[in-house]
Amino acid sequence: MIRRIILIVGILMLLLPAAVALAGGWVVISLDALPDHIRAGEPVTLSFMVRQHGRTPIHDVEPKLTATNVETGQQIEASAEPMKELGRFMVTVDFPDEGQWEWSISAEPFPQAATFAPLTVLPAEQPAGSAQQIEPAVFGPAAFGWQILARWVGLALLVAAAAFLALDRWRGRASAGTVTENSR
């Protein structure tokens, strides 16, 4: 009996640090809104609320936005600043390149991060007065691609082979008809 009590107390002692570490150790981060579009090189400001246990707004955290470009693996980080309202924060981030960006916001000292749907960052907008270079139109194999040219050449060879086969059969029938008339 004493062995069982010692075993149970020992297991509880091992689980106690885990229970203390998990007590009160989670937050919910909710965005206010996302902009309609995001362009590379243009700063974007996002505001969000941090709530401990999903209910109580808290300010004694250090939120940080982390984003990774899916194609290149480039990673950026931006620290958020507290706003006047308890639990509300604002972060300004500048995505350097266009493409798909996976992103999340963490709130130190809490271990988890809120991961959001990937963002599509559009190419940088050209200034209104800048002249755009227009490349001249090129026609021929380079413009249409080698695959299309190869298809047309293959089709032409197929038509030529079918015509040659039909002509050969026609000549064979014509010569066979001449032989049968001479044999009579």
C-alpha positions in Angstrom: 0.0 0.0 0.0 2.8 2.4 0.9 4.5 1.6 -2.4 1.4 2.6 -4.3 1.1 5.9 -2.5 4.8 6.7 -3.1 4.3 5.8 -6.8 1.3 8.0 -7.2 3.0 10.9 -5.4 6.1 10.5 -7.6 4.0 10.6 -10.8 2.1 13.7 -9.6 5.5 15.4 -8.7 6.7 14.7 -12.3 3.5 16.1 -13.8 3.4 19.2 -11.6 6.0 21.3 -13.5 4.1 20.6 -16.8 0.8 21.7 -15.3 2.3 24.9 -13.9 3.9 25.6 -17.3 0.6 25.2 -19.1 -1.5 27.1 -16.7 -2.5 30.4 -18.4 -0.1 29.9 -21.2 -2.1 30.7 -24.3 -3.4 33.8 -26.2 -5.6 34.5 -29.1 -4.5 37.0 -31.7 -7.2 38.4 -33.9 -6.7 40.8 -36.9 -8.9 43.8 -37.3 -8.8 43.7 -41.1 -6.5 43.0 -44.1 -5.9 45.6 -46.9 -7.5 44.9 -50.3 -4.1 44.4 -51.9 -0.5 44.5 -50.8 2.3 45.6 -53.1 6.0 44.9 -52.8 8.0 47.8 -51.4 5.0 49.5 -49.9 4.6 49.5 -46.1 1.4 47.9 -44.8 0.0 48.6 -41.3 -2.0 45.9 -39.6 -3.8 46.2 -36.2 -4.8 43.3 -34.0 -6.0 42.3 -30.5 -4.1 40.0 -28.1 -6.4 38.2 -25.6 -5.2 35.9 -22.9 -7.3 32.7 -22.8 -9.3 34.3 -25.7 -11.0 36.7 -23.4 -8.9 39.2 -21.4 -7.0 41.8 -23.5 -3.3 42.1 -22.4 -0.5 44.5 -23.0 2.4 42.8 -21.3 3.5 40.9 -24.4 5.9 41.6 -27.2 4.1 40.7 -30.5 6.2 40.0 -33.6 5.1 39.4 -37.2 7.2 36.8 -39.1 6.7 36.2 -42.8 8.4 33.9 -45.3 8.3 34.1 -49.1 7.2 30.6 -50.3 9.2 30.7 -53.5 12.5 32.2 -52.3 12.5 31.3 -48.5 13.3 35.0 -47.7 12.1 35.8 -44.2 11.2 39.2 -42.6 10.2 40.2 -39.1 8.6 43.2 -37.7 7.8 44.1 -34.0 4.4 45.4 -33.1 3.8 48.5 -31.0 1.0 48.8 -28.3 -1.9 51.2 -29.0 -3.9 53.1 -26.5 -6.6 50.5 -26.1 -5.6 47.6 -23.8 -4.6 44.5 -25.8 -4.5 46.3 -29.2 -1.3 46.4 -31.2 -0.1 47.8 -34.5 2.6 46.5 -36.8 4.0 48.0 -40.0 5.7 45.6 -42.4 7.2 46.1 -45.8 7.2 43.0 -48.1 10.4 43.4 -50.3 9.3 41.1 -53.1 6.1 39.9 -54.8 4.8 36.4 -54.4 3.1 34.2 -51.9 4.1 34.9 -48.2 3.2 32.6 -45.3 3.0 34.7 -42.1 2.2 34.5 -38.4 2.2 36.7 -35.3 3.7 35.5 -32.0 3.2 37.2 -28.6 6.2 36.6 -26.4 6.4 35.2 -23.7 3.7 32.8 -24.9 5.1 30.0 -27.0 2.4 29.6 -29.8 2.0 31.8 -32.8 -1.2 32.7 -34.7 -0.7 31.5 -38.3 -2.8 33.2 -41.0 -3.7 32.4 -44.6 -0.9 33.1 -47.0 -0.7 36.6 -48.5 -0.3 37.4 -52.2 2.0 40.3 -52.6 1.6 42.1 -55.9 4.5 43.6 -57.9 5.6 47.1 -57.1 3.5 49.8 -58.8 5.5 51.9 -61.3 5.4 55.6 -60.8 2.8 57.4 -63.0 5.5 59.4 -65.0 7.8 56.5 -65.7 8.1 55.3 -69.2 7.5 51.7 -69.8 9.7 49.8 -72.2 7.7 48.0 -74.8 9.5 45.1 -76.5 9.0 44.7 -80.2 6.8 41.9 -81.4 8.7 38.9 -82.7 7.1 36.5 -85.1 8.5 33.1 -86.1 9.7 30.1 -84.1 11.0 32.2 -81.2 7.6 33.9 -80.7 5.5 30.7 -81.0 7.9 28.3 -79.3 9.7 25.3 -80.7 6.9 23.0 -79.6 4.4 24.6 -81.8 6.8 24.7 -84.8 7.6 21.0 -84.2 3.8 20.2 -84.2 3.3 22.0 -87.5 6.3 20.3 -89.1 5.1 16.9 -87.8 1.6 17.5 -89.2 3.0 18.5 -92.6 5.1 15.3 -92.7 2.0 13.3 -91.7 -0.1 14.8 -94.5 2.8 14.3 -97.0 3.1 10.6 -96.0 -0.6 10.1 -96.3 -0.6 11.7 -99.7 2.3 9.6 -100.8 0.6 6.4 -99.6 -2.6 7.3 -101.4 -0.7 8.0 -104.6 1.2 4.7 -104.3 -2.1 2.8 -103.8 -3.7 4.5 -106.7 -0.7 3.6 -109.0 -0.9 0.0 -107.7 -4.6 -0.3 -108.6 -4.1 1.3 -111.9 -1.3 -1.1 -112.8 -3.3 -4.1 -111.5 -6.3 -3.0 -113.7 -4.0 -3.0 -116.7 -2.7 -6.5 -116.0 -6.2 -7.9 -115.6 -7.4 -6.5 -118.9 -4.4 -7.9 -120.8 -5.0 -11.4 -119.3 -8.4 -11.6 -120.8 
